[in-house]
Amino acid sequence: MLNIVLVEPEIPQNTGNVARTCAATGSRLHLVRPFGFEITDKHLKRAGLDYWHLVDIFYYDSFREVLDKFSPSHNFWFFSTKAAKIYSDARYRDGDFLVFGKETKGLDEKLLAAHYENCVRLPMTDESRSLNLGNSVCAGVYEALRQLSFPDLKCAGEIPQK
C-alpha cells in the first residue's frame, strides 16, 4: 500500500481527483492543513465521485506531524520540479510516502534541501512550469505500483467481474 501526502492543497477538484486515484489503487491519502477549501466543498466531493468510502483519509496540522509519526520507518519521496532525479529512477517500496506540495508553490525549499536524495521529478519540456497536481500524483502512484507489480490490482488479461 502506498501513502499519498498532499501538503496544503489549494484546489478542491485536484484533491478530489487524487482521492479517486487513491480509491482506485488502494492508496492512503494524507492531507496536511491548511487547505485552500473546505473539506465539505461540493467540488471536492464531485471530483471524487462516489469513491469516498473507498479512501482512508488522514488529516494533519503540519507536515512535521507526518514525519514524526512515520519516519524513519518509511521512505518518503518528495515530488518537485526542482529535483534532479527522475521519478522512475527511484526504487519504491510497499508503504512508501509520495509527497506533493501545493499547486501554486510546490513543497518548501528547506524541506526539499533536507531530503535532497529523495526528491524526484516528472520530466517535461523547459517551457512547462509544472503539471497538474492530480496528474502528477497519478503518474507517481502508477510508477511505484508498476515497480511493486501492481499488488491487488486487476491487470492485463484479467476481466473485472461486474
DSSP file (Angstrom, degrees, kcal/mol; ACC not computed):
  #  RESIDUE AA STRUCTURE BP1 BP2  ACC     N-H-->O    O-->H-N    N-H-->O    O-->H-N    TCO  KAPPA ALPHA  PHI   PSI    X-CA   Y-CA   Z-CA
    1    1 A M              0   0    0      0, 0.0    94,-2.0     0, 0.0     2,-0.2   0.000 360.0 360.0 360.0 136.9    0.0    0.0    0.0
    2    2 A L        -     0   0    0     23,-0.2    26,-2.7    92,-0.2     2,-0.5  -0.667 360.0-140.3 -98.6 157.9    1.2    3.5   -0.9
    3    3 A N  E     -ab  28  97A   0     93,-2.4    95,-3.0    -2,-0.2     2,-0.5  -0.985  12.2-159.7-119.5 123.5    0.7    6.7    1.1
    4    4 A I  E     -ab  29  98A   0     24,-3.2    26,-3.4    -2,-0.5     2,-0.5  -0.905   6.4-164.3-106.8 127.0    0.0    9.9   -0.8
    5    5 A V  E     -ab  30  99A   0     93,-3.0    95,-2.7    -2,-0.5     2,-0.6  -0.951   7.1-167.8-116.1 124.1    0.6   13.1    1.0
    6    6 A L  E     -ab  31 100A   0     24,-2.6    26,-2.7    -2,-0.5     2,-0.8  -0.953  13.4-152.4-107.9 116.3   -0.8   16.5   -0.2
    7    7 A V  E    S-a   32   0A   0     93,-3.0    95,-0.1    -2,-0.6    26,-0.1  -0.809  72.5 -25.3 -93.8 112.9    0.8   19.4    1.7
    8    8 A E  S    S-     0   0    0     24,-2.1    -1,-0.2    -2,-0.8    95,-0.2   0.905  79.8-159.2  54.2  53.0   -1.5   22.4    1.8
    9    9 A P        -     0   0    0      0, 0.0    27,-2.3     0, 0.0    28,-0.2  -0.314  11.5-171.6 -62.3 146.4   -3.6   21.6   -1.3
   10   10 A E        +     0   0    0     25,-0.2    92,-0.1     1,-0.2    25,-0.1   0.686  60.9  64.5-112.9 -26.3   -5.5   24.6   -2.7
   11   11 A I    >>  -     0   0    0      1,-0.1     4,-1.8    26,-0.1     3,-0.5  -0.903  62.8-153.7-112.6 117.2   -7.8   23.4   -5.4
   12   12 A P  H 3> S+     0   0    0      0, 0.0     4,-2.6     0, 0.0     5,-0.2   0.853  93.7  56.3 -59.1 -37.6  -10.7   21.1   -4.3
   13   13 A Q  H 3> S+     0   0    0      1,-0.2     4,-2.3     2,-0.2     5,-0.2   0.889 106.7  50.7 -63.5 -38.1  -11.0   19.4   -7.7
   14   14 A N  H <> S+     0   0    0     -3,-0.5     4,-2.3     2,-0.2    -1,-0.2   0.931 111.3  47.2 -64.1 -44.9   -7.4   18.4   -7.6
   15   15 A T  H  X S+     0   0    0     -4,-1.8     4,-2.4     1,-0.2    -2,-0.2   0.894 111.6  51.7 -64.1 -39.5   -7.7   16.9   -4.2
   16   16 A G  H  X S+     0   0    0     -4,-2.6     4,-1.9     2,-0.2    -1,-0.2   0.904 109.8  49.2 -62.3 -41.5  -10.9   15.1   -5.3
   17   17 A N  H  X S+     0   0    0     -4,-2.3     4,-2.0     2,-0.2    -2,-0.2   0.890 110.4  50.5 -65.0 -39.3   -9.1   13.6   -8.3
   18   18 A V  H  X S+     0   0    0     -4,-2.3     4,-2.6     2,-0.2    -2,-0.2   0.902 108.0  53.3 -64.9 -40.4   -6.3   12.5   -6.0
   19   19 A A  H  X S+     0   0    0     -4,-2.4     4,-2.4     1,-0.2    -1,-0.2   0.897 107.7  51.3 -60.3 -39.4   -8.8   10.8   -3.7
   20   20 A R  H  X S+     0   0    0     -4,-1.9     4,-2.2     2,-0.2    -1,-0.2   0.899 108.9  50.2 -65.6 -40.2  -10.2    9.0   -6.7
   21   21 A T  H  X S+     0   0    0     -4,-2.0     4,-1.4     2,-0.2     6,-0.3   0.910 110.2  51.2 -62.0 -42.1   -6.7    7.8   -7.7
   22   22 A C  H  X>S+     0   0    0     -4,-2.6     5,-1.6     1,-0.2     4,-1.4   0.914 109.9  49.6 -61.3 -42.8   -6.2    6.6   -4.1
   23   23 A A  H  <5S+     0   0    0     -4,-2.4     3,-0.3     1,-0.2    -1,-0.2   0.909 111.4  48.6 -62.2 -42.3   -9.5    4.7   -4.2
   24   24 A A  H  <5S+     0   0    0     -4,-2.2    -1,-0.2     1,-0.2    -2,-0.2   0.721 121.1  35.3 -72.0 -21.4   -8.7    3.0   -7.5
   25   25 A T  H  <5S-     0   0    0     -4,-1.4    -1,-0.2    -3,-0.3    -2,-0.2   0.449 106.1-115.5-113.1  -3.2   -5.2    2.0   -6.3
   26   26 A G  T  <5 +     0   0    0     -4,-1.4     2,-0.2    -3,-0.3    -3,-0.2   0.740  64.7 148.7  73.7  21.7   -5.8    1.2   -2.6
   27   27 A S      < -     0   0    0     -5,-1.6    29,-0.4    -6,-0.3     2,-0.3  -0.566  46.6-121.4 -87.9 153.2   -3.5    4.0   -1.5
   28   28 A R  E     -a    3   0A   0    -26,-2.7   -24,-3.2    -2,-0.2     2,-0.5  -0.697  20.8-139.5 -91.2 147.5   -4.0    6.0    1.7
   29   29 A L  E     -ac   4  57A   0     27,-2.8    29,-2.5    -2,-0.3     2,-0.5  -0.936  14.5-170.6-112.9 126.4   -4.5    9.8    1.5
   30   30 A H  E     -ac   5  58A   0    -26,-3.4   -24,-2.6    -2,-0.5     2,-0.5  -0.972   7.2-163.8-116.4 120.7   -2.8   12.1    4.0
   31   31 A L  E     -ac   6  59A   0     27,-3.1    29,-2.2    -2,-0.5     2,-0.5  -0.916   3.2-156.7-112.1 127.6   -3.9   15.8    3.9
   32   32 A V  E     -ac   7  60A   0    -26,-2.7   -24,-2.1    -2,-0.5    29,-0.2  -0.901  32.0 -93.7-107.2 123.7   -1.8   18.5    5.6
   33   33 A R  S    S+     0   0    0     27,-2.9     2,-0.1    -2,-0.5    30,-0.1  -0.316  88.8  64.1 -73.6 159.4   -3.5   21.7    6.6
   34   34 A P        -     0   0    0      0, 0.0     2,-0.3     0, 0.0    -2,-0.1   0.516  67.0-165.7 -81.9 154.4   -4.2   24.5    5.8
   35   35 A F        -     0   0    0      2,-0.2   -25,-0.2    -2,-0.1    -2,-0.1  -0.710  26.8-133.1 -99.9 154.5   -6.4   23.7    2.8
   36   36 A G  S    S+     0   0    0    -27,-2.3     2,-0.3    -2,-0.3   -26,-0.2   0.150  90.8  31.5 -88.5  19.1   -7.5   26.2    0.2
   37   37 A F  S    S-     0   0    0    -28,-0.2     2,-0.3   -26,-0.1    -2,-0.2  -0.953  93.7 -87.5-161.0 168.6  -11.0   25.0    0.5
   38   38 A E    >   -     0   0    0     -2,-0.3     3,-2.4     1,-0.1     6,-0.2  -0.721  34.9-127.0 -86.0 141.3  -13.5   23.5    3.0
   39   39 A I  T 3  S+     0   0    0     -2,-0.3    -1,-0.1     1,-0.3     6,-0.0   0.701 111.9  56.1 -63.5 -17.9  -13.3   19.7    3.2
   40   40 A T  T 3  S+     0   0    0      4,-0.1    -1,-0.3     5,-0.0     5,-0.1   0.352  78.1 142.3 -92.4   5.4  -17.1   19.7    2.6
   41   41 A D    <>  -     0   0    0     -3,-2.4     4,-2.1     1,-0.1     5,-0.2  -0.174  53.8-137.2 -51.3 132.9  -16.7   21.6   -0.7
   42   42 A K  H  > S+     0   0    0      1,-0.2     4,-2.5     2,-0.2     5,-0.2   0.821 103.9  55.4 -64.7 -31.4  -19.1   20.3   -3.3
   43   43 A H  H  > S+     0   0    0      2,-0.2     4,-2.3     1,-0.2    -1,-0.2   0.880 107.1  50.2 -68.9 -37.6  -16.3   20.5   -6.0
   44   44 A L  H  > S+     0   0    0     -6,-0.2     4,-1.5     2,-0.2    -2,-0.2   0.947 113.7  44.5 -62.3 -49.6  -14.1   18.3   -3.9
   45   45 A K  H  < S+     0   0    0     -4,-2.1     4,-0.5     1,-0.2    -2,-0.2   0.897 113.3  50.7 -63.3 -41.8  -16.9   15.7   -3.4
   46   46 A R  H >< S+     0   0    0     -4,-2.5     3,-1.1     1,-0.2    -1,-0.2   0.906 107.2  53.2 -64.8 -41.9  -17.9   15.8   -7.1
   47   47 A A  H 3< S+     0   0    0     -4,-2.3    -1,-0.2     1,-0.3    -2,-0.2   0.834 111.2  46.9 -64.1 -31.8  -14.3   15.3   -8.3
   48   48 A G  T >< S-     0   0    0     -4,-1.5     3,-2.1     1,-0.2    -1,-0.3   0.512  93.6-169.7 -85.1  -4.9  -14.1   12.2   -6.1
   49   49 A L  G X   -     0   0    0     -3,-1.1     3,-0.5    -4,-0.5    -1,-0.2  -0.164  61.6 -28.2  48.6-135.9  -17.5   11.0   -7.3
   50   50 A D  G 3  S+     0   0    0      1,-0.2    -1,-0.2    -3,-0.1     3,-0.2   0.001 117.0  93.5-100.3  30.9  -18.8    8.0   -5.3
   51   51 A Y  G X   +     0   0    0     -3,-2.1     3,-2.4     1,-0.2     4,-0.3   0.476  49.8 100.0 -97.9  -4.3  -15.4    6.7   -4.4
   52   52 A W  G X  S+     0   0    0     -3,-0.5     3,-1.6     1,-0.3    -1,-0.2   0.829  76.3  59.2 -56.9 -36.1  -15.0    8.5   -1.0
   53   53 A H  G 3  S+     0   0    0      1,-0.3    -1,-0.3    -3,-0.2    -2,-0.1   0.643 101.1  58.1 -68.7 -12.0  -16.0    5.4    1.0
   54   54 A L  G <  S+     0   0    0     -3,-2.4     2,-0.5     2,-0.0    -1,-0.3   0.420  92.2  86.0 -94.2   0.1  -13.0    3.5   -0.5
   55   55 A V    <   -     0   0    0     -3,-1.6     2,-0.7    -4,-0.3   -27,-0.1  -0.885  65.0-147.6-112.8 129.2  -10.4    6.0    0.7
   56   56 A D        -     0   0    0     -2,-0.5   -27,-2.8   -29,-0.4     2,-0.4  -0.848  28.4-170.6 -86.5 115.8   -8.6    6.0    4.0
   57   57 A I  E     -c   29   0A   0     -2,-0.7     2,-0.4   -29,-0.2   -27,-0.2  -0.925  10.1-172.1-116.5 134.8   -8.0    9.7    4.7
   58   58 A F  E     -c   30   0A   0    -29,-2.5   -27,-3.1    -2,-0.4     2,-0.4  -0.956  10.0-149.2-124.8 143.9   -5.9   11.2    7.5
   59   59 A Y  E     -c   31   0A   0     -2,-0.4     2,-0.3   -29,-0.2   -27,-0.2  -0.895  14.0-179.4-118.9 143.1   -5.5   14.8    8.5
   60   60 A Y  E     -c   32   0A   0    -29,-2.2   -27,-2.9    -2,-0.4     3,-0.1  -0.961  30.2-142.6-138.3 153.6   -2.6   16.7   10.0
   61   61 A D  S    S+     0   0    0     -2,-0.3     2,-0.3     1,-0.2   -29,-0.1   0.596  89.3  10.8 -90.7 -13.0   -1.9   20.3   11.1
   62   62 A S    >>  -     0   0    0      1,-0.1     4,-0.8   -55,-0.0     3,-0.5  -0.986  69.2-119.2-157.4 157.9    1.7   20.2    9.8
   63   63 A F  H 3> S+     0   0    0     -2,-0.3     4,-2.3     1,-0.2     3,-0.3   0.818 111.3  68.8 -69.0 -28.6    4.0   18.1    7.6
   64   64 A R  H 3> S+     0   0    0      1,-0.2     4,-3.0     2,-0.2    -1,-0.2   0.870  93.8  58.0 -55.4 -37.8    6.2   17.7   10.7
   65   65 A E  H <> S+     0   0    0     -3,-0.5     4,-1.9     2,-0.2    -1,-0.2   0.908 106.1  48.3 -59.0 -42.4    3.4   15.6   12.2
   66   66 A V  H  X S+     0   0    0     -4,-0.8     4,-2.2    -3,-0.3     5,-0.4   0.943 113.8  46.1 -64.4 -48.2    3.6   13.2    9.3
   67   67 A L  H  X S+     0   0    0     -4,-2.3     4,-2.6     1,-0.2    -2,-0.2   0.929 112.2  50.5 -60.5 -46.0    7.3   12.9    9.5
   68   68 A D  H  < S+     0   0    0     -4,-3.0    -1,-0.2     1,-0.2    -2,-0.2   0.861 114.9  44.3 -61.4 -35.5    7.3   12.4   13.3
   69   69 A K  H  < S+     0   0    0     -4,-1.9    -1,-0.2    -5,-0.2    -2,-0.2   0.856 129.4  19.1 -78.3 -36.5    4.7    9.7   13.0
   70   70 A F  H  X S+     0   0    0     -4,-2.2     4,-0.8    -5,-0.2     3,-0.3   0.619  93.3 120.8-116.7 -16.0    6.1    7.6   10.1
   71   71 A S  T  < S+     0   0    0     -4,-2.6     4,-0.1    -5,-0.4     0, 0.0  -0.747  71.5  15.5 -95.7 146.4    9.8    8.5    9.6
   72   72 A P  T  4 S+     0   0    0      0, 0.0    -1,-0.3     0, 0.0    -4,-0.1  -0.932 119.2  62.9 -92.6  12.5   12.3    6.8    9.7
   73   73 A S  T  4 S+     0   0    0     -3,-0.3     2,-0.3     2,-0.0    -2,-0.2   0.596 107.7  46.1 -75.8  -8.1   10.4    3.5    9.4
   74   74 A H  S  < S-     0   0    0     -4,-0.8     2,-0.3    22,-0.0    22,-0.1  -0.952  84.8-115.2-131.3 152.0    9.1    4.5    5.9
   75   75 A N        -     0   0    0     -2,-0.3    22,-2.8    -4,-0.1     2,-0.4  -0.642  25.6-154.7 -81.3 143.3   10.6    6.0    2.8
   76   76 A F  E     -d   97   0A   0     -2,-0.3     2,-0.5    20,-0.2    22,-0.2  -0.980   5.1-165.0-118.6 132.3    9.4    9.5    1.7
   77   77 A W  E     -d   98   0A   0     20,-3.0    22,-3.5    -2,-0.4     2,-0.6  -0.981   8.7-153.6-118.1 124.0    9.6   10.6   -1.9
   78   78 A F  E     -de  99 119A   0     40,-2.8    42,-2.7    -2,-0.5     2,-0.5  -0.872   7.0-149.4-105.0 114.0    9.3   14.4   -2.5
   79   79 A F  E     + e   0 120A   0     20,-2.7    22,-0.5    -2,-0.6     2,-0.3  -0.706  33.1 148.4 -87.5 125.5    7.9   15.3   -5.9
   80   80 A S    >   -     0   0    0     40,-2.8     3,-1.2    -2,-0.5    26,-0.0  -0.993  56.1-131.0-156.5 145.7    9.2   18.6   -7.2
   81   81 A T  T 3  S+     0   0    0     -2,-0.3    40,-0.1     1,-0.2    -1,-0.1   0.647 110.2  62.2 -68.9 -13.8   10.1   20.4  -10.4
   82   82 A K  T 3  S+     0   0    0     38,-0.1    -1,-0.2    -3,-0.0    39,-0.1   0.463  80.9 107.5 -91.4  -3.0   13.3   21.4   -8.7
   83   83 A A    <   -     0   0    0     -3,-1.2    37,-0.1    37,-0.2    34,-0.1  -0.391  57.4-153.3 -76.9 153.8   14.5   17.8   -8.2
   84   84 A A  S    S+     0   0    0     32,-0.2     2,-0.3    35,-0.2    -1,-0.1   0.775  72.9  80.2 -92.7 -33.3   17.4   16.3  -10.2
   85   85 A K  E    S-f  120   0A   0     34,-0.6    36,-2.1     1,-0.1     2,-0.3  -0.566  81.2-123.8 -82.4 137.5   16.3   12.6  -10.0
   86   86 A I  E >>  -f  121   0A   0     -2,-0.3     3,-2.1    34,-0.2     4,-0.6  -0.586  20.6-123.0 -78.3 140.1   13.6   11.3  -12.4
   87   87 A Y  G >4 S+     0   0    0     34,-2.7     3,-0.7     1,-0.3    35,-0.1   0.772 110.1  57.3 -57.4 -30.1   10.7    9.7  -10.6
   88   88 A S  G 34 S+     0   0    0     33,-0.3    -1,-0.3     1,-0.2    34,-0.1   0.595  98.0  62.5 -79.7  -9.8   11.1    6.4  -12.5
   89   89 A D  G <4 S+     0   0    0     -3,-2.1    -1,-0.2     2,-0.1    -2,-0.2   0.613  83.6  96.4 -87.1 -13.7   14.7    6.1  -11.2
   90   90 A A  S << S-     0   0    0     -3,-0.7     2,-0.7    -4,-0.6    28,-0.0  -0.405  75.8-131.7 -70.2 152.6   13.5    5.9   -7.6
   91   91 A R        -     0   0    0     -2,-0.1     2,-0.2    56,-0.0    -2,-0.1  -0.893  27.6-158.3-110.3 101.4   13.1    2.5   -6.0
   92   92 A Y        -     0   0    0     -2,-0.7     2,-0.3    51,-0.1     3,-0.0  -0.464   6.7-163.6 -82.7 149.0    9.7    2.4   -4.4
   93   93 A R    >   -     0   0    0     -2,-0.2     3,-2.1   -18,-0.1   -18,-0.1  -0.904  36.1 -82.6-127.6 158.1    8.8    0.0   -1.6
   94   94 A D  T 3  S+     0   0    0     -2,-0.3   -92,-0.2     1,-0.3    51,-0.0  -0.366 117.8  25.4 -57.0 132.9    5.5   -1.0   -0.1
   95   95 A G  T 3  S+     0   0    0    -94,-2.0    -1,-0.3     1,-0.3   -93,-0.2   0.366  87.4 149.2  92.2  -4.8    4.4    1.6    2.4
   96   96 A D    <   -     0   0    0     -3,-2.1   -93,-2.4   -22,-0.1     2,-0.5  -0.181  43.9-128.3 -61.2 155.6    6.3    4.5    0.9
   97   97 A F  E     -bd   3  76A   0    -22,-2.8   -20,-3.0   -95,-0.2     2,-0.6  -0.938  13.4-159.7-107.7 124.8    5.0    8.0    1.2
   98   98 A L  E     -bd   4  77A   0    -95,-3.0   -93,-3.0    -2,-0.5     2,-0.4  -0.935  17.0-158.1-104.2 118.3    4.8   10.1   -2.0
   99   99 A V  E     -bd   5  78A   0    -22,-3.5   -20,-2.7    -2,-0.6     2,-0.4  -0.850  13.0-179.0-110.8 130.9    4.7   13.8   -1.0
  100  100 A F  E     -b    6   0A   0    -95,-2.7   -93,-3.0    -2,-0.4   -20,-0.1  -0.965  15.5-138.4-128.9 142.6    3.3   16.6   -3.2
  101  101 A G        -     0   0    0    -22,-0.5     6,-0.3    -2,-0.4   -93,-0.1  -0.280  39.3 -65.6 -93.3 179.9    3.1   20.3   -2.5
  102  102 A K  B  >  -G  106   0B   0      4,-1.1     4,-2.6   -95,-0.1     3,-0.3  -0.250  48.2-112.8 -65.9 153.9    0.5   22.9   -3.0
  103  103 A E  T  4 S+     0   0    0      1,-0.2    -1,-0.1   -95,-0.2    -2,-0.1   0.819 110.5  43.1 -59.9 -36.7   -0.4   23.8   -6.6
  104  104 A T  T  4 S+     0   0    0      1,-0.1    -1,-0.2     2,-0.1    -2,-0.0   0.763 132.9  11.3 -86.0 -24.9    0.9   27.4   -6.6
  105  105 A K  T  4 S-     0   0    0     -3,-0.3    -2,-0.2     1,-0.2    -1,-0.1   0.539  84.6-146.8-131.0 -12.2    4.3   26.9   -4.8
  106  106 A G  B  <  -G  102   0B   0     -4,-2.6    -4,-1.1   -99,-0.1    -1,-0.2  -0.423  56.7 -17.5  73.5-153.9    5.1   23.2   -4.5
  107  107 A L  S    S-     0   0    0     -6,-0.3    -6,-0.1   -28,-0.2     5,-0.0  -0.556  82.4 -88.0 -88.1 153.0    7.0   22.0   -1.5
  108  108 A D     >  -     0   0    0     -2,-0.2     4,-2.2     1,-0.1     3,-0.2  -0.315  31.0-129.4 -60.4 136.9    9.0   24.2    0.8
  109  109 A E  H  > S+     0   0    0      1,-0.2     4,-2.5     2,-0.2     5,-0.2   0.852 107.8  53.5 -57.5 -38.8   12.7   24.7   -0.3
  110  110 A K  H  > S+     0   0    0      2,-0.2     4,-2.1     1,-0.2    -1,-0.2   0.890 107.9  50.3 -66.5 -38.8   14.0   23.8    3.1
  111  111 A L  H  > S+     0   0    0     -3,-0.2     4,-1.0     2,-0.2    -2,-0.2   0.925 111.9  47.8 -63.4 -44.8   12.1   20.6    3.1
  112  112 A L  H >< S+     0   0    0     -4,-2.2     3,-0.6     1,-0.2    -2,-0.2   0.916 111.6  49.9 -62.5 -43.7   13.5   19.7   -0.3
  113  113 A A  H >< S+     0   0    0     -4,-2.5     3,-1.0     1,-0.2    -1,-0.2   0.881 108.5  53.0 -62.9 -38.9   17.0   20.6    0.7
  114  114 A A  H 3< S+     0   0    0     -4,-2.1    -1,-0.2     1,-0.3    -2,-0.2   0.715 121.4  31.8 -69.9 -20.4   16.8   18.4    3.9
  115  115 A H  T X< S+     0   0    0     -4,-1.0     3,-2.1    -3,-0.6    -1,-0.3  -0.126  75.6 141.7-127.7  35.6   15.6   15.4    1.8
  116  116 A Y  G X   +     0   0    0     -3,-1.0     3,-1.7     1,-0.3   -32,-0.2   0.827  68.4  57.4 -51.9 -41.7   17.5   16.1   -1.5
  117  117 A E  G 3  S+     0   0    0      1,-0.3    -1,-0.3    -4,-0.2    -4,-0.1   0.708 109.6  46.6 -65.7 -18.9   18.4   12.4   -2.1
  118  118 A N  G <  S+     0   0    0     -3,-2.1   -40,-2.8    -6,-0.2     2,-0.4   0.106  85.5 111.8-111.3  21.0   14.7   11.5   -2.1
  119  119 A C  E <   +e   78   0A   0     -3,-1.7   -34,-0.6   -42,-0.2     2,-0.3  -0.814  43.9 179.5 -94.0 134.1   13.4   14.3   -4.3
  120  120 A V  E     -ef  79  85A   0    -42,-2.7   -40,-2.8    -2,-0.4     2,-0.3  -0.918  10.7-157.9-133.9 158.3   12.1   13.3   -7.7
  121  121 A R  E     - f   0  86A   0    -36,-2.1   -34,-2.7    -2,-0.3   -33,-0.3  -0.934  20.4-123.1-134.8 157.3   10.6   15.0  -10.7
  122  122 A L        -     0   0    0     -2,-0.3     9,-0.0   -36,-0.2   -39,-0.0  -0.881  41.3-113.9 -94.6 129.4    8.4   14.2  -13.7
  123  123 A P        +     0   0    0      0, 0.0     2,-0.3     0, 0.0   -42,-0.0  -0.346  49.5 152.2 -64.3 142.9   10.2   15.0  -17.0
  124  124 A M        -     0   0    0      4,-0.1     7,-0.0     5,-0.0     0, 0.0  -0.963  46.8 -74.7-159.7 169.6    8.7   17.8  -19.1
  125  125 A T    >   -     0   0    0     -2,-0.3     3,-1.1     1,-0.1     0, 0.0  -0.253  41.5-114.2 -68.7 158.6    9.8   20.5  -21.6
  126  126 A D  T 3  S+     0   0    0      1,-0.2    -1,-0.1     3,-0.0     0, 0.0   0.808 115.6  60.0 -61.4 -30.0   11.7   23.5  -20.5
  127  127 A E  T 3  S+     0   0    0      2,-0.0     2,-0.4     0, 0.0    -1,-0.2   0.678  88.7  87.9 -74.6 -17.1    8.8   25.7  -21.5
  128  128 A S    <   -     0   0    0     -3,-1.1     3,-0.1     1,-0.2    -4,-0.1  -0.675  57.6-165.1 -87.2 134.8    6.5   24.0  -19.0
  129  129 A R        -     0   0    0     -2,-0.4     2,-0.3     1,-0.3    -1,-0.2   0.894  65.3 -39.2 -81.6 -44.5    6.3   25.3  -15.4
  130  130 A S        -     0   0    0    -50,-0.0    -1,-0.3   -49,-0.0     2,-0.2  -0.977  55.3-103.7-169.1 172.3    4.6   22.3  -13.9
  131  131 A L        -     0   0    0     -2,-0.3     2,-0.1    -3,-0.1    -7,-0.0  -0.682  51.2 -81.8-103.2 162.3    2.0   19.6  -14.3
  132  132 A N     >  -     0   0    0     -2,-0.2     4,-2.5     1,-0.1     5,-0.2  -0.379  39.6-123.7 -60.7 141.0   -1.5   19.4  -12.7
  133  133 A L  H  > S+     0   0    0      1,-0.2     4,-2.6     2,-0.2     5,-0.2   0.913 110.1  50.6 -56.2 -47.8   -1.3   18.1   -9.2
  134  134 A G  H  > S+     0   0    0      1,-0.2     4,-2.2     2,-0.2    -1,-0.2   0.894 112.1  47.5 -59.9 -40.6   -3.8   15.3   -9.9
  135  135 A N  H  > S+     0   0    0      2,-0.2     4,-2.4     1,-0.2    -1,-0.2   0.894 111.3  51.1 -67.3 -40.0   -1.9   14.2  -13.0
  136  136 A S  H  X S+     0   0    0     -4,-2.5     4,-2.4     2,-0.2    -2,-0.2   0.926 111.0  47.8 -63.4 -45.1    1.5   14.3  -11.1
  137  137 A V  H  X S+     0   0    0     -4,-2.6     4,-3.0     1,-0.2     5,-0.2   0.934 111.3  51.1 -61.0 -45.9    0.1   12.1   -8.3
  138  138 A C  H  X S+     0   0    0     -4,-2.2     4,-2.4    -5,-0.2     5,-0.2   0.914 110.8  47.9 -59.8 -44.7   -1.4    9.6  -10.7
  139  139 A A  H  X S+     0   0    0     -4,-2.4     4,-1.8     1,-0.2    -1,-0.2   0.931 114.7  46.1 -61.7 -46.0    1.9    9.3  -12.6
  140  140 A G  H  X S+     0   0    0     -4,-2.4     4,-2.2     2,-0.2    -2,-0.2   0.917 112.9  49.1 -64.0 -44.7    3.9    8.8   -9.4
  141  141 A V  H  X S+     0   0    0     -4,-3.0     4,-2.7     1,-0.2     5,-0.2   0.931 112.1  47.4 -62.3 -47.0    1.5    6.3   -7.9
  142  142 A Y  H  X S+     0   0    0     -4,-2.4     4,-2.1    -5,-0.2    -1,-0.2   0.822 110.4  52.0 -71.5 -28.6    1.3    4.2  -11.0
  143  143 A E  H  X S+     0   0    0     -4,-1.8     4,-2.2    -5,-0.2    -1,-0.2   0.936 112.1  46.5 -67.7 -44.9    5.1    4.1  -11.4
  144  144 A A  H  X S+     0   0    0     -4,-2.2     4,-1.4     1,-0.2    -2,-0.2   0.928 114.3  47.6 -61.1 -44.4    5.5    3.0   -7.8
  145  145 A L  H  <>S+     0   0    0     -4,-2.7     5,-3.6     1,-0.2    -1,-0.2   0.868 107.9  55.8 -66.2 -35.9    2.8    0.4   -8.3
  146  146 A R  H ><5S+     0   0    0     -4,-2.1     3,-1.7     1,-0.2    -1,-0.2   0.937 107.5  49.3 -59.4 -45.7    4.4   -0.8  -11.5
  147  147 A Q  H 3<5S+     0   0    0     -4,-2.2    -1,-0.2     1,-0.3    -2,-0.2   0.808 111.1  49.9 -64.0 -28.2    7.7   -1.4   -9.6
  148  148 A L  T 3<5S-     0   0    0     -4,-1.4    -1,-0.3    -5,-0.2    -2,-0.2   0.299 121.0-109.6 -91.7   8.9    5.7   -3.3   -7.0
  149  149 A S  T < 5 -     0   0    0     -3,-1.7    -3,-0.2     1,-0.2     4,-0.2   0.807  58.8 -76.3  66.1  33.4    4.0   -5.5   -9.7
  150  150 A F    > < -     0   0    0     -5,-3.6     3,-1.8     1,-0.1    -1,-0.2   0.914  61.4-145.4  49.6  59.5    0.6   -3.8   -9.1
  151  151 A P  T 3  S-     0   0    0      0, 0.0    -1,-0.1     0, 0.0     3,-0.1  -0.308  74.1  -3.3 -60.5 133.2   -0.3   -5.6   -5.9
  152  152 A D  T 3  S+     0   0    0      1,-0.2     2,-0.3    -2,-0.0    -2,-0.1   0.631 106.4 118.9  63.1  17.5   -4.0   -6.3   -5.5
  153  153 A L  S <  S-     0   0    0     -3,-1.8     2,-0.3    -4,-0.2    -1,-0.2  -0.875  70.3-111.7-113.4 147.9   -4.9   -4.5   -8.8
  154  154 A K        -     0   0    0     -2,-0.3     2,-0.2    -3,-0.1     3,-0.1  -0.604  44.1-177.4 -75.2 131.8   -6.5   -6.0  -11.9
  155  155 A C    >   -     0   0    0     -2,-0.3     3,-2.2     1,-0.2    -1,-0.0  -0.567  36.7 -41.5-122.4-175.2   -4.0   -6.1  -14.7
  156  156 A A  T 3  S+     0   0    0      1,-0.3    -1,-0.2    -2,-0.2     3,-0.1  -0.141 125.0  21.3 -51.2 136.8   -3.9   -7.1  -18.4
  157  157 A G  T 3  S+     0   0    0      1,-0.2     2,-0.6    -3,-0.1    -1,-0.3   0.266  97.1 110.0  88.1 -12.1   -5.7  -10.3  -19.2
  158  158 A E    <   -     0   0    0     -3,-2.2    -1,-0.2     0, 0.0    -4,-0.0  -0.859  58.6-149.7 -98.2 124.8   -7.9  -10.1  -16.1
  159  159 A I        -     0   0    0     -2,-0.6    -3,-0.0    -3,-0.1     2,-0.0  -0.834  19.1-125.1 -96.2 119.5  -11.5   -9.3  -16.8
  160  160 A P        -     0   0    0      0, 0.0     2,-0.3     0, 0.0    -1,-0.0  -0.354  23.4-123.6 -62.5 140.4  -13.2   -7.4  -13.9
  161  161 A Q              0   0    0      1,-0.1     0, 0.0    -2,-0.0     0, 0.0  -0.674 360.0 360.0 -84.1 137.9  -16.3   -9.1  -12.5
  162  162 A K              0   0    0     -2,-0.3    -1,-0.1     0, 0.0     0, 0.0   0.394 360.0 360.0-107.8 360.0  -19.5   -7.0  -12.6
